[in-house]
Amino acid sequence: MTSIKDLSLHDLEQQFALLGEPAYRARQVAAWLYKKNVSDFAEMTNLGKQLRDKLSQQWFISNPVIVREQTAQDKTRKFALRFDDGVVVECVIIVDEKRRTLCISTQAGCKRKCVLCATGKMGFKRNLTQAEILDQIIVANRVLAPKEHITHLVFMGMGEPFDNFDTVLAALRIIHADHGMCVSPGRTTISTVGVLEGIERLGKEGQGEGLAISLHASDDETRKKLIPHARSVSIDQIIQAAAVYARVTGDKVTFEYVMIKGVNCFPADGKRLAKLLSQLPSKINLIPCNQVADSPYRMPGQAEIDAFMKELYDSPVIVTVRKSKGRDIMAACGQLAGSVPPV
């Protein structure tokens, strides 16, 4: 059987037509799934029992199990979710004033093997389904306090979103829709290691989501050491693709840059970055390196950070420094690994 959350609204309408039911039933079901977050057809009380029975015979409502929940000192919450086949992924709720941001995973593991990332070290298991992407939001909304809900989404969890692009795009249609989760594209960001085809497709097929590119170096040789994907895609190619995206969408592109002690945050790096990013409407989000198991990379000292950032502050590039949250529970950037004991 298929999870009913793997169907689009159009698919649901067609299925209801086959059952001899009016199309509006599809929106009723979607409301129960994505607004009321139910996990059983029996809870859909505005549908007749006979119809509910028919639905349960054709589909199931996916409902991952929370196998571990952790809360950091800064109130960041990390959840390890186990899906039906036993695969475990992690997602993170970050609370900041009136924002409740969910960091979503799109794959179990990752093919890209970035050395800065715990997910990259665990290898690749499989892509997540549309239902499994949506279920992370549903679980988050269930655990939040009454009348609270996720307001912002960042596809920055486990996996490379553009390696699962078609499924991510389908999930986004439900995430943004009024019959779905009503999270606007302007409050949604997709992060990539620099997959050129994905950047191009998001510009053409997206609905206005933000684009964030993990750069992490100002020269190709350094980037190749940190990101194996960089062996086939240069920084210049990424900048060109990002410039096209900015021109097509009218949006600034965010570049993410993990600052690593003695590796990529010398003044010369800052100068090169300023020159690179001045070529397009962009901003850079600097991230002090978070500790990952079995990794030699460390956060730089403040003097090293200051000297690096001075070159950027003297340029027209918009610079922000991310305050990493959830470090004490391994929930910060690059730390997600789905590391829970198997059943």
Secondary structure per residue as TSV (DSSP state, phi and psi in degrees):
chain	resnum	aa	ss	phi	psi
A	1	M	-	360.0	156.0
A	2	T	E	-105.9	144.3
A	3	S	E	-67.7	135.5
A	4	I	G	-65.0	-19.4
A	5	K	G	-75.2	-7.4
A	6	D	G	-84.1	-2.2
A	7	L	S	-98.2	142.6
A	8	S	-	-78.4	169.8
A	9	L	H	-60.1	-41.0
A	10	H	H	-61.0	-43.8
A	11	D	H	-60.2	-43.5
A	12	L	H	-62.4	-43.2
A	13	E	H	-60.5	-41.4
A	14	Q	H	-64.8	-40.0
A	15	Q	H	-66.9	-38.7
A	16	F	H	-66.8	-34.8
A	17	A	H	-62.2	-40.5
A	18	L	H	-64.7	-28.6
A	19	L	T	-85.5	-0.6
A	20	G	T	76.8	23.9
A	21	E	-	-108.1	151.0
A	22	P	-	-67.4	154.6
A	23	A	T	-61.9	-30.0
A	24	Y	H	-64.5	-17.7
A	25	R	H	-60.7	-31.7
A	26	A	H	-61.6	-42.4
A	27	R	H	-68.6	-33.2
A	28	Q	H	-63.3	-44.5
A	29	V	H	-63.8	-44.0
A	30	A	H	-59.3	-39.1
A	31	A	H	-62.3	-41.8
A	32	W	H	-65.0	-38.9
A	33	L	H	-73.9	-46.2
A	34	Y	H	-107.0	-12.9
A	35	K	T	-110.5	-38.3
A	36	K	S	-101.5	-7.8
A	37	N	-	57.6	40.3
A	38	V	-	-76.2	159.3
A	39	S	S	-121.8	8.7
A	40	D	-	-147.5	134.8
A	41	F	G	-60.2	-27.6
A	42	A	G	-62.5	-21.4
A	43	E	G	-79.5	-10.4
A	44	M	-	-84.4	76.7
A	45	T	T	-73.6	-12.3
A	46	N	T	-91.3	8.1
A	47	L	S	-107.8	142.2
A	48	G	-	-65.2	154.3
A	49	K	H	-59.7	-39.0
A	50	Q	H	-62.0	-41.8
A	51	L	H	-67.8	-41.2
A	52	R	H	-60.6	-38.6
A	53	D	H	-64.8	-40.6
A	54	K	H	-62.1	-42.3
A	55	L	H	-62.3	-43.7
A	56	S	H	-68.6	-21.0
A	57	Q	H	-80.5	-22.7
A	58	Q	H	-100.1	-35.0
A	59	W	E	-135.5	167.9
A	60	F	E	-124.2	162.4
A	61	I	-	-100.6	108.9
A	62	S	-	-61.1	144.0
A	63	N	-	-154.1	84.2
A	64	P	-	-61.6	154.2
A	65	V	E	-95.2	131.1
A	66	I	E	-77.6	109.0
A	67	V	E	-94.4	-15.8
A	68	R	E	-158.2	136.7
A	69	E	E	-129.2	131.3
A	70	Q	E	-130.1	144.6
A	71	T	E	-122.2	126.0
A	72	A	-	-82.1	169.5
A	73	Q	T	-61.2	-30.0
A	74	D	T	-90.3	12.9
A	75	K	S	79.3	1.8
A	76	T	-	-62.3	139.3
A	77	R	E	-121.6	130.2
A	78	K	E	-115.8	136.8
A	79	F	E	-123.0	133.3
A	80	A	E	-101.0	120.7
A	81	L	E	-110.7	131.2
A	82	R	E	-103.8	126.1
A	83	F	-	-90.5	178.7
A	84	D	T	-59.7	-31.7
A	85	D	T	-90.1	7.6
A	86	G	S	93.2	-8.4
A	87	V	-	-67.0	138.4
A	88	V	E	-116.7	132.5
A	89	V	E	-128.9	163.9
A	90	E	E	-117.3	146.4
A	91	C	E	-137.8	160.6
A	92	V	E	-136.1	132.2
A	93	I	E	-99.4	124.2
A	94	I	E	-114.7	119.3
A	95	V	E	-103.7	126.9
A	96	D	E	-143.9	104.4
A	97	E	T	53.9	-116.2
A	98	K	T	-92.5	-0.9
A	99	R	E	-89.5	140.8
A	100	R	E	-129.2	100.7
A	101	T	E	-99.8	134.4
A	102	L	E	-109.0	125.9
A	103	C	E	-91.3	114.6
A	104	I	-	-102.8	143.3
A	105	S	-	-95.9	147.1
A	106	T	-	-118.3	-10.8
A	107	Q	E	-142.8	156.4
A	108	A	E	-92.2	105.4
A	109	G	E	83.7	-167.7
A	110	C	-	-160.7	143.9
A	111	K	S	-82.7	-14.6
A	112	R	S	-80.1	-23.8
A	113	K	-	59.0	36.4
A	114	C	-	-62.5	132.8
A	115	V	T	-72.0	-16.5
A	116	L	T	-81.9	-8.7
A	117	C	-	-117.4	130.1
A	118	A	H	-64.2	-34.9
A	119	T	H	-62.7	-41.6
A	120	G	H	-62.0	-29.8
A	121	K	H	-75.8	-20.4
A	122	M	T	-86.5	-6.6
A	123	G	-	81.5	-177.6
A	124	F	E	-109.6	132.2
A	125	K	E	-105.5	-57.7
A	126	R	E	-171.6	166.2
A	127	N	E	-73.6	150.6
A	128	L	-	-83.6	152.8
A	129	T	-	-83.0	169.7
A	130	Q	H	-56.9	-45.8
A	131	A	H	-59.6	-40.8
A	132	E	H	-70.3	-31.2
A	133	I	H	-68.9	-47.4
A	134	L	H	-65.3	-35.1
A	135	D	H	-61.8	-29.1
A	136	Q	H	-63.7	-39.6
A	137	I	H	-69.3	-41.9
A	138	I	H	-62.0	-45.3
A	139	V	H	-60.9	-44.2
A	140	A	H	-60.7	-44.0
A	141	N	H	-65.7	-32.2
A	142	R	H	-67.3	-38.2
A	143	V	H	-84.8	-15.3
A	144	L	S	-70.7	159.9
A	145	A	-	-62.5	155.4
A	146	P	T	-52.4	139.3
A	147	K	T	73.5	2.5
A	148	E	-	-101.3	158.4
A	149	H	-	-160.6	164.2
A	150	I	-	-65.9	128.9
A	151	T	-	-104.8	-26.8
A	152	H	E	-134.9	150.1
A	153	L	E	-128.4	135.8
A	154	V	E	-126.4	120.5
A	155	F	E	-85.0	73.4
A	156	M	-	-130.5	15.3
A	157	G	S	-83.2	-143.7
A	158	M	S	-70.6	133.0
A	159	G	S	101.0	164.3
A	160	E	-	-99.5	109.8
A	161	P	G	-54.2	-35.5
A	162	F	G	-76.6	-10.8
A	163	D	G	-81.4	-5.9
A	164	N	G	-134.0	41.7
A	165	F	H	-63.6	-47.0
A	166	D	H	-59.5	-41.5
A	167	T	H	-69.4	-41.4
A	168	V	H	-60.9	-43.7
A	169	L	H	-62.4	-41.9
A	170	A	H	-64.5	-41.3
A	171	A	H	-64.2	-38.8
A	172	L	H	-62.2	-34.2
A	173	R	H	-61.2	-37.4
A	174	I	H	-78.3	-38.0
A	175	I	H	-59.2	-41.7
A	176	H	H	-84.5	-21.8
A	177	A	S	-72.4	153.6
A	178	D	T	-69.0	-24.7
A	179	H	T	-84.8	-4.3
A	180	G	T	-109.1	-118.0
A	181	M	T	-103.6	-8.6
A	182	C	-	58.4	31.2
A	183	V	-	-93.5	117.8
A	184	S	-	-70.7	153.5
A	185	P	G	-56.3	-34.0
A	186	G	G	-66.5	-14.4
A	187	R	G	-108.4	20.1
A	188	T	E	-128.1	132.6
A	189	T	E	-127.6	134.2
A	190	I	E	-108.6	126.5
A	191	S	E	-105.8	140.7
A	192	T	E	-139.2	155.1
A	193	V	S	-80.4	-5.2
A	194	G	-	118.1	37.7
A	195	V	-	-77.8	108.9
A	196	L	H	-61.6	-44.2
A	197	E	H	-61.6	-39.1
A	198	G	H	-66.2	-40.5
A	199	I	H	-61.0	-44.4
A	200	E	H	-63.8	-45.1
A	201	R	H	-66.9	-38.7
A	202	L	H	-62.3	-38.8
A	203	G	H	-62.2	-37.0
A	204	K	H	-87.8	-37.5
A	205	E	H	-109.3	-11.7
A	206	G	-	-72.8	174.4
A	207	Q	S	-113.2	17.9
A	208	G	S	108.2	17.2
A	209	E	-	-66.6	153.0
A	210	G	E	-74.4	149.7
A	211	L	E	-113.9	129.8
A	212	A	E	-124.0	130.5
A	213	I	E	-116.1	125.1
A	214	S	E	-78.6	107.3
A	215	L	-	-96.8	-61.5
A	216	H	-	67.5	2.9
A	217	A	-	-160.1	157.3
A	218	S	S	-104.9	-5.8
A	219	D	S	-137.5	154.6
A	220	D	H	-66.1	-36.9
A	221	E	H	-63.9	-43.7
A	222	T	H	-66.1	-40.9
A	223	R	H	-64.7	-36.4
A	224	K	H	-61.8	-33.0
A	225	K	H	-71.7	-30.7
A	226	L	H	-91.5	-34.3
A	227	I	-	-131.8	104.1
A	228	P	G	-54.2	-31.5
A	229	H	G	-57.4	-26.6
A	230	A	G	-68.7	-12.9
A	231	R	G	-67.6	-21.3
A	232	S	T	-114.3	-9.6
A	233	V	S	-133.1	121.7
A	234	S	-	-86.1	163.7
A	235	I	H	-61.9	-40.1
A	236	D	H	-60.5	-39.2
A	237	Q	H	-64.2	-39.7
A	238	I	H	-66.0	-43.5
A	239	I	H	-61.9	-41.4
A	240	Q	H	-64.1	-43.9
A	241	A	H	-64.8	-39.9
A	242	A	H	-66.7	-36.4
A	243	A	H	-64.8	-39.5
A	244	V	H	-64.3	-44.2
A	245	Y	H	-59.0	-45.5
A	246	A	H	-62.8	-38.0
A	247	R	H	-69.4	-41.2
A	248	V	H	-69.5	-40.9
A	249	T	H	-95.0	-22.6
A	250	G	-	78.7	12.4
A	251	D	-	-108.4	152.7
A	252	K	-	-71.9	148.6
A	253	V	E	-101.2	133.8
A	254	T	E	-92.6	132.4
A	255	F	E	-109.2	129.5
A	256	E	E	-99.1	137.9
A	257	Y	E	-141.9	106.7
A	258	V	E	-79.0	123.1
A	259	M	E	-87.3	122.7
A	260	I	-	-119.5	130.3
A	261	K	T	-56.0	124.1
A	262	G	T	70.3	11.7
A	263	V	T	-121.1	-53.5
A	264	N	T	-139.1	14.6
A	265	C	-	-129.9	48.1
A	266	F	S	-86.1	161.3
A	267	P	H	-53.6	-36.0
A	268	A	H	-63.7	-34.2
A	269	D	H	-65.4	-42.7
A	270	G	H	-60.9	-40.5
A	271	K	H	-66.2	-43.9
A	272	R	H	-64.2	-41.7
A	273	L	H	-61.0	-45.1
A	274	A	H	-59.0	-41.3
A	275	K	H	-67.5	-42.4
A	276	L	H	-63.1	-50.2
A	277	L	H	-79.3	-13.4
A	278	S	T	-72.8	-8.0
A	279	Q	T	-78.5	-10.0
A	280	L	S	-153.0	162.6
A	281	P	S	-67.1	111.2
A	282	S	E	-153.5	168.1
A	283	K	E	-142.6	157.0
A	284	I	E	-119.9	132.9
A	285	N	E	-107.6	108.3
A	286	L	E	-87.2	134.8
A	287	I	E	-128.2	109.9
A	288	P	E	-57.4	134.9
A	289	C	-	-56.6	128.2
A	290	N	-	-93.1	144.8
A	291	Q	-	-68.6	132.0
A	292	V	-	-125.1	140.7
A	293	A	T	-55.4	137.8
A	294	D	T	62.4	24.9
A	295	S	-	-111.5	136.6
A	296	P	-	-82.3	-6.2
A	297	Y	-	-81.8	140.2
A	298	R	-	-134.0	163.4
A	299	M	-	-71.5	136.4
A	300	P	-	-72.6	161.6
A	301	G	-	-74.6	166.4
A	302	Q	H	-64.0	-36.0
A	303	A	H	-63.7	-40.4
A	304	E	H	-66.1	-41.4
A	305	I	H	-63.8	-45.2
A	306	D	H	-61.9	-43.5
A	307	A	H	-65.3	-38.6
A	308	F	H	-66.7	-46.7
A	309	M	H	-70.9	-26.7
A	310	K	H	-57.5	-40.3
A	311	E	H	-63.8	-33.8
A	312	L	H	-77.4	-40.4
A	313	Y	H	-65.4	-24.5
A	314	D	T	-82.7	1.2
A	315	S	S	-109.7	173.0
A	316	P	S	-79.0	-1.4
A	317	V	S	-69.9	135.4
A	318	I	E	-75.4	125.9
A	319	V	E	-119.8	129.0
A	320	T	E	-128.3	153.9
A	321	V	E	-116.5	121.1
A	322	R	-	-76.6	129.8
A	323	K	-	-88.3	100.8
A	324	S	-	-64.8	130.8
A	325	K	-	-112.8	151.1
A	326	G	-	79.5	17.7
A	327	R	G	-59.2	-36.9
A	328	D	G	-71.0	-10.8
A	329	I	G	-119.8	18.3
A	330	M	T	56.2	47.7
A	331	A	-	-115.3	3.1
A	332	A	S	-85.8	178.2
A	333	C	T	-52.4	124.7
A	334	G	T	85.9	0.5
A	335	Q	-	-102.9	-3.8
A	336	L	-	-79.0	133.9
A	337	A	-	-145.2	-1.2
A	338	G	-	59.7	35.1
A	339	S	-	-88.9	75.3
A	340	V	-	-119.9	149.0
A	341	P	-	-60.9	141.9
A	342	P	-	-67.2	160.7
A	343	V	-	-63.3	360.0
